[in-house]
Amino acid sequence: MSSFNPQKYQRSAAEWQEIARETNSEVGAQFTIIGGVVLGLFAAAAASPVTGLLVAGYFGYKAWQDTQAANRNDSAIDRHGCIAHLLKASDLKDYSRQVGAEVAAAEITFAIENGYRVTNAAIEFLEMCGVDVDALMSPALPAAKSKESEALAQPLNFLESEIAALAGEDAAVAPEPPQVSPNQFEPIEPPATIDIPVEDVPSLQPPSTQLAAMPTDSRTSTPTNDLFAWSRDLLHFPAVLIWGPQGSGKTSFAAWLLHQRIAAGHLAWICDPHKEYGQWKGLKVVGAGMDYVDCDRAMLKFANTVKQAYKARAEQANYKPTRETVLVEEFTNWASRCDNSAEFFTASLSDLRKIKKGVIFVSHDRSLIALGNAKGFSKARNNGLLELFLEATIDPATGEPMPAMRGKLKYPGKAAIEVEISPEMCGSMDFTQVGASPPLGGIEAASAIASDEQQRLREKLEGLYRETPANDAANDPNDVPNDAQTNSKIVPERPNDANEIRTNLGTGETTQPQGFEAFYFSPERIAERFGGTTERTLFEVVRAGFENGLAPNEIVKQSLKLGRDRYQEGKALSVYLVRKYGQFDLLMHFKKWLEEG
């Protein structure tokens, strides 16, 4: 007989309040002030005392805000006993299990409505309960809106406007998906659902239009039990998120779903920089070997393919797109390394439905920062993604996590429902028998729209607008310019420094000003451009800091370390950048960097 009982240990109210206070005290205001002072001195030495004062003042103001928010949260604990909004993910899970999910959700809702600062874990908990957090956190707008306010609000509802514009083309509207079992997390005010074509949700079709039975191959077999009927809704859905903790079976379920889609006529390719040997055998894999530049290019090309497909749909009378699916593995772990990940993620929620494209995201988290840093699009995510959360349990024999064979399915705009996972939903990594990859590698599937030569010409022209001439050679590994060739290129002048001619430190070459976009290089290009100069040294230190998730003040401390050698490197780089771009542009770019950090 097992003695396992997750409810055995119960904390008292005083203990929970103490945990909340400890979390609330971790605001790090002192480090923000120190970072601001160091960075202010750095900016004052490199640019001007005014610049240094502005930078130090910004950090001081931010530290004051953090302290004020922490003091208000202390008051919430003492006066109202409100603590759920301050707990970390693991503590919040234990707290909700002890007091009930409804009580925890009510505390977080109270905190947001009264302007208290809440943790990301609290926001994620509310979203899993079906609460529209965007509406909760946004202040009520007056009845009469100006044109400016309407324009600012538009990005938050772009998905609904697009669906409404295209809804007239559908012959039927999908009814509400069946509820397999009641969910303990009932929404407070469930948002409206989006319209998905009946053909993309097989279980919602009338009996006469149901899809033919799947092949009997074990890799592609579909459970026939009505208990697993929900799985058919994943077959053609344009954007699917499979997420859960380690050992929950995310990858094996994604492989099974990909087999189902290939059997239904989808072309498929994989974006997985952490691919292991033998995984996705027979499919094209982009980014293998931690090639994040390759992943970034693939996401940008896929976004361009979507645009071209919509153009073809508008211009061709009998346009029939080919179904295509890209599976993005462990998106959480590397999305921040790719500049185009946010655009790729948001496009997958709004642009794929009518052109028969699909994306399967595999992640251990559903937060917006994890999903490509797509800030401000939580409403689009909630109304555009079909989410499957898989649970894990502990193997009593080995102590390792293993699939619990259950999870929660969340239809767009609906509360999550509990589902059972069939043992058959464990897909093979061998795709050699199906030939699923597109002939041109997936991302060039737009060859049906234009010829290869037209496609190459279009991409080259788009590259001229996206990048500076210094980046043109990056597309041709056999044509790598040296420093003199790169620096002698002529680029458009910027209005505020159009007449500025300055000397490029380190080479002595005279060049015209370039935009900050010139600094978007791969590590190889940085090595070619900067060589062994101090610019490259500090650039790589800052770049490594961002990749490791450090805050701006932490990057400053790490790169300068208050030592003479590192300080001189940073000062040399600042002088170089000020001369190259002008003090105003440098300050504006630095301000944007601070705000995003």
Secondary structure, 3 states (H helix, E strand, C coil): CCCCCCCCCCCCHHHHHHHHHHHHCCCCHHHHHHHHHHHHHHHHHHCCHHHHHHHHHHHHHHHHHHHHHHHHHHHHHHHHCCCHHHCCHHHHHHHHHHHCHHHHHHHHHHHHHCCCCCCHHHHHHHHHCCCCHHHHHCCCCCCCCCHHHHHHHHHHHHHHHHHHHHHHHCCCCCCCCCCCCCCCCCCCCCCCCCCCCHHHCHHHCCHHHCCCCCCCCCCCCCCCCHHHHHHHHHCCCCEEEEECCCCCCHHHHHHHHHHHHHHCCCEEEEECCCCCCCCCECCCEECCCCCHHHHHHHHHHHHHHHHHHHHHHHHCCCCCCCCEEEEECCHHHHHHHCCCHHHHHHHHHHCCHHHCEEEEEEECCCCCCCCCCCCCCHHHHHHHCEEEEEEEEECCCCCCEEEEEEEEEECCCCCCEEEECCCCCCCCCECCCCCCCCCCCCCCHHHHCCCHHHHHHHHHHHHHHHCCHHHHHHHCCCCCCCHHHHHCCCCCCCHHHCCCCEECCCCCCEECCCCHHHHCCCHHHHHHHHCCCHHHHHHHHHHHHHHCCCCHHHHHHHHHCCCHHHHHHHHHHHHHHHHHHCHHHHHHHHHHHHHHC
